[in-house]
Amino acid sequence: MTLLGKLEGEVEVKVSAETFHDIFSCRPHHISNMSPAKVQNVDLHEGDWGKPGTVICWSYVHDQLFVTVPYEKRTDACLHLGDLSSPASKFDYVEGVSKIAKEVIEAIDDVKLSTTFKVIEGDITTEYKNFILIVQATPKGDGSCVVNWTLEYEKLNENIPDPHTLLEFCIQCSKDIEDHHLTQLPVAQA
């Protein structure tokens, strides 16, 4: 069994490729506003936003499970989503594991609209010797784009699973960014 691996996934979003690229290359600290259930914070540790060599630290919730439960069974320890105004209503909460990833921005390609991150510290390094994330936005021509995520990694041992849940996390964050973007668009008046 090989310890080296590569996973790829893509999702189409109704965000221009340039805007999506700008979010990850220059403004990753805004992602916590766009995907708050998944990304709590992105801090600048070294360098400048939008520059290769910059070191950033992500605080995020991974391996999430979304559960709908009756209002009367809610607990204050849960992260609440949805309508809590009525005792008869149900609501969703998120269970997951809080994690940290310190990354260096290795490359920003404003022509190919891609950004490459290398994990240098944090929870991912407990299972992977090397871990690189590449996000690329390809224009679709109608104001939307296809976002391609590539995870390249080297496991510490053969018992470590491939990071399928982390790839799904990235894809879901992309969808959250789309949802946020769509709510920010002006509404046409009749």
C-alpha positions as CSV (number, residue, x, y, z in Angstrom):
1,M,0.0,0.0,0.0
2,T,1.4,3.4,-1.0
3,L,1.5,6.3,1.5
4,L,1.3,8.9,-1.3
5,G,-2.1,9.9,-2.5
6,K,-4.1,12.5,-4.5
7,L,-7.8,13.2,-4.4
8,E,-9.7,15.6,-6.6
9,G,-13.2,16.9,-6.6
10,E,-15.1,19.7,-8.3
11,V,-18.3,21.7,-7.8
12,E,-20.0,24.3,-10.0
13,V,-20.9,27.5,-8.2
14,K,-22.7,30.6,-9.2
15,V,-19.8,32.9,-8.4
16,S,-17.4,34.3,-11.0
17,A,-14.1,32.5,-11.2
18,E,-12.2,35.7,-10.5
19,T,-14.3,36.4,-7.4
20,F,-13.9,32.8,-6.1
21,H,-10.1,32.9,-6.7
22,D,-9.8,36.3,-5.0
23,I,-11.5,34.9,-1.9
24,F,-9.0,32.1,-1.4
25,S,-5.9,33.9,-2.7
26,C,-6.4,37.3,-1.1
27,R,-9.3,37.2,1.4
28,P,-9.4,33.8,3.1
29,H,-10.1,35.6,6.4
30,H,-13.6,36.4,5.0
31,I,-14.5,32.7,4.6
32,S,-15.5,32.5,8.3
33,N,-18.3,35.0,7.4
34,M,-19.3,32.9,4.4
35,S,-19.1,29.5,6.0
36,P,-19.4,30.1,9.7
37,A,-20.6,26.6,10.6
38,K,-17.4,25.1,9.1
39,V,-14.7,27.9,9.4
40,Q,-14.6,29.8,12.6
41,N,-11.5,31.9,11.9
42,V,-8.6,32.5,9.6
43,D,-5.7,34.4,11.1
44,L,-2.7,36.0,9.5
45,H,0.5,34.8,11.2
46,E,3.2,36.0,8.8
47,G,3.3,38.0,5.6
48,D,0.6,39.8,3.8
49,W,-2.8,38.7,2.5
50,G,-2.6,37.7,-1.2
51,K,1.1,37.0,-1.3
52,P,3.0,33.7,-1.7
53,G,4.9,32.8,1.5
54,T,2.1,34.1,3.7
55,V,1.4,31.9,6.7
56,I,-2.3,31.7,7.9
57,C,-4.0,29.6,10.5
58,W,-7.5,28.1,10.0
59,S,-9.8,27.3,12.9
60,Y,-12.5,24.9,11.5
61,V,-14.9,22.2,12.4
62,H,-14.3,18.9,10.6
63,D,-16.2,15.6,10.4
64,Q,-19.5,17.4,11.0
65,L,-22.8,15.7,11.5
66,F,-26.0,17.7,11.0
67,V,-28.8,16.5,13.2
68,T,-32.5,17.7,13.4
69,V,-34.0,17.4,16.9
70,P,-37.1,18.6,18.7
71,Y,-36.8,22.1,20.3
72,E,-37.4,20.8,23.8
73,K,-34.3,18.6,23.6
74,R,-31.9,21.3,22.5
75,T,-28.7,21.9,24.6
76,D,-26.7,25.1,24.9
77,A,-23.6,23.1,23.9
78,C,-24.9,22.8,20.3
79,L,-24.3,25.2,17.5
80,H,-27.8,26.1,16.5
81,L,-29.0,26.7,13.0
82,G,-32.5,27.3,11.8
83,D,-35.7,28.6,13.4
84,L,-35.7,28.6,17.2
85,S,-38.6,31.0,17.6
86,S,-41.2,28.4,18.4
87,P,-41.1,25.6,21.1
88,A,-42.8,23.4,18.5
89,S,-40.2,24.0,15.9
90,K,-37.3,21.6,15.2
91,F,-33.8,22.8,14.7
92,D,-30.5,21.6,13.3
93,Y,-27.3,21.5,15.2
94,V,-23.8,20.6,14.2
95,E,-21.5,18.2,15.9
96,G,-17.9,18.1,14.8
97,V,-14.4,18.3,15.9
98,S,-12.7,21.7,16.2
99,K,-9.4,21.6,14.4
100,I,-6.5,23.9,13.5
101,A,-4.4,24.0,10.3
102,K,-1.5,26.3,9.9
103,E,-0.7,26.8,6.2
104,V,1.7,28.6,4.0
105,I,0.4,30.0,0.7
106,E,2.9,28.4,-1.7
107,A,1.6,29.8,-5.0
108,I,-1.0,32.1,-6.4
109,D,-1.6,31.9,-10.1
110,D,-3.8,34.8,-11.3
111,V,-3.9,33.5,-14.8
112,K,-5.0,29.9,-14.0
113,L,-7.0,31.3,-11.0
114,S,-5.4,28.8,-8.6
115,T,-4.0,29.0,-5.1
116,T,-1.8,26.4,-3.5
117,F,-1.6,25.9,0.3
118,K,0.8,23.6,2.2
119,V,-0.1,22.5,5.7
120,I,2.8,23.1,8.0
121,E,1.3,22.6,11.5
122,G,-2.0,21.5,13.1
123,D,-4.3,18.5,13.3
124,I,-3.7,17.3,9.8
125,T,0.0,16.8,10.6
126,T,-0.9,14.1,13.1
127,E,-1.9,11.8,10.2
128,Y,-0.1,13.2,7.2
129,K,3.6,13.9,6.7
130,N,2.9,16.3,3.7
131,F,-0.4,17.8,2.8
132,I,-1.1,20.3,-0.1
133,L,-4.4,21.8,-1.1
134,I,-4.9,23.3,-4.5
135,V,-8.0,25.3,-5.3
136,Q,-8.7,26.4,-8.9
137,A,-11.7,28.2,-10.4
138,T,-12.4,27.8,-14.1
139,P,-14.9,30.2,-15.7
140,K,-18.1,28.9,-17.1
141,G,-19.0,32.0,-19.1
142,D,-22.3,32.8,-17.4
143,G,-21.0,34.3,-14.2
144,S,-20.4,30.9,-12.6
145,C,-17.4,28.7,-12.4
146,V,-16.2,25.2,-11.7
147,V,-14.1,24.9,-8.6
148,N,-11.6,22.1,-8.6
149,W,-10.0,20.9,-5.3
150,T,-6.9,18.8,-5.4
151,L,-5.5,17.3,-2.2
152,E,-2.0,15.8,-2.5
153,Y,-0.7,14.0,0.6
154,E,1.7,11.6,2.2
155,K,0.3,9.5,5.1
156,L,2.3,8.8,8.2
157,N,1.4,5.1,8.0
158,E,-0.8,2.8,5.9
159,N,-3.6,2.8,8.6
160,I,-4.4,6.4,7.9
161,P,-7.5,6.8,5.7
162,D,-7.5,8.9,2.6
163,P,-8.9,12.4,3.4
164,H,-12.2,12.0,1.6
165,T,-14.1,13.9,4.4
166,L,-11.7,16.8,4.1
167,L,-12.3,16.9,0.3
168,E,-16.0,17.0,1.0
169,F,-15.4,19.7,3.6
170,C,-13.7,21.9,0.9
171,I,-16.6,21.3,-1.6
172,Q,-19.2,22.2,1.0
173,C,-17.3,25.4,1.9
174,S,-17.4,26.2,-1.8
175,K,-21.2,25.8,-1.8
176,D,-21.4,28.0,1.3
177,I,-19.4,30.7,-0.4
178,E,-21.8,30.5,-3.3
179,D,-24.8,30.8,-1.0
180,H,-23.2,33.8,0.7
181,H,-22.4,35.4,-2.6
182,L,-26.0,34.9,-3.9
183,T,-27.5,36.6,-0.8
184,Q,-25.2,39.6,-1.4
185,L,-26.4,40.3,-5.0
186,P,-28.8,43.2,-5.4
187,V,-32.4,42.2,-6.0
188,A,-33.9,43.5,-9.2
189,Q,-36.9,45.8,-8.7
190,A,-40.1,45.3,-10.8
